[in-house]
Amino acid sequence: MPRLLQPVVPEWRLFAPNPAVIDYRVEARSRTEDCVGAFMALGRGNAVLRLRWVFNPESRERKAVRDAVEDVLTVHSRQNSREAATDVSAFDSSGYQVLVKHAREWAGNCERFQLRIVRIKENSEEVVLISPWI
């Protein structure tokens, strides 16, 4: 925050003095008979905007995608642990269905596409889940 605005606008930190620094990015790639495309980020991404703290219209889309990702990863982690009481796959979860619908808008008239979830923590990225071809 610019020094000039510090006395006027307080620096709010919710829930902790050092809030979580983990973020997720959903990527998709398309496939045709001839080739498989490269993964590309869906949505607007997490580019830092100068006025994001004043006006942030894309925050709802990012929040919806983040909630869907967290649902998929929660089901996936339960599926891989011994606590799993059901055979529900992460790819059957409601969060996954939201991500598929979001990706279908991106894919347009591609024959098939695949989703990938990337965890971003500080300066590192880790692929945490890759879907089957849809």
Secondary structure as the mmCIF struct_conf table of DSSP 4:
data_model
#
loop_
_struct_conf.conf_type_id
_struct_conf.id
_struct_conf.beg_label_comp_id
_struct_conf.beg_label_asym_id
_struct_conf.beg_label_seq_id
_struct_conf.end_label_comp_id
_struct_conf.end_label_asym_id
_struct_conf.end_label_seq_id
HELX_RH_3T_P HELX_RH_3T_P1 ARG A 3 LEU A 5
TURN_TY1_P TURN_TY1_P1 GLN A 6 VAL A 8
BEND BEND1 VAL A 9 VAL A 9
BEND BEND2 PHE A 15 ASN A 18
STRN STRN1 ILE A 22 ARG A 31
BEND BEND3 GLU A 33 ASP A 34
STRN STRN2 VAL A 36 VAL A 36
HELX_LH_PP_P HELX_LH_PP_P1 GLY A 37 PHE A 39
STRN STRN3 MET A 40 ALA A 41
TURN_TY1_P TURN_TY1_P2 GLY A 43 ASN A 46
TURN_TY1_P TURN_TY1_P3 ARG A 50 VAL A 54
TURN_TY1_P TURN_TY1_P4 PRO A 57 GLU A 58
HELX_RH_AL_P HELX_RH_AL_P1 SER A 59 ASN A 80
BEND BEND4 SER A 81 SER A 81
TURN_TY1_P TURN_TY1_P5 ARG A 82 GLU A 83
BEND BEND5 THR A 86 THR A 86
HELX_RH_3T_P HELX_RH_3T_P2 ALA A 90 ASP A 92
BEND BEND6 SER A 93 SER A 93
HELX_RH_AL_P HELX_RH_AL_P2 SER A 94 ALA A 107
TURN_TY1_P TURN_TY1_P6 GLY A 108 ASN A 109
BEND BEND7 GLU A 111 GLU A 111
STRN STRN4 ARG A 112 LYS A 121
TURN_TY1_P TURN_TY1_P7 GLU A 122 ASN A 123
STRN STRN5 SER A 124 ILE A 130
HELX_LH_PP_P HELX_LH_PP_P2 SER A 131 TRP A 133
#
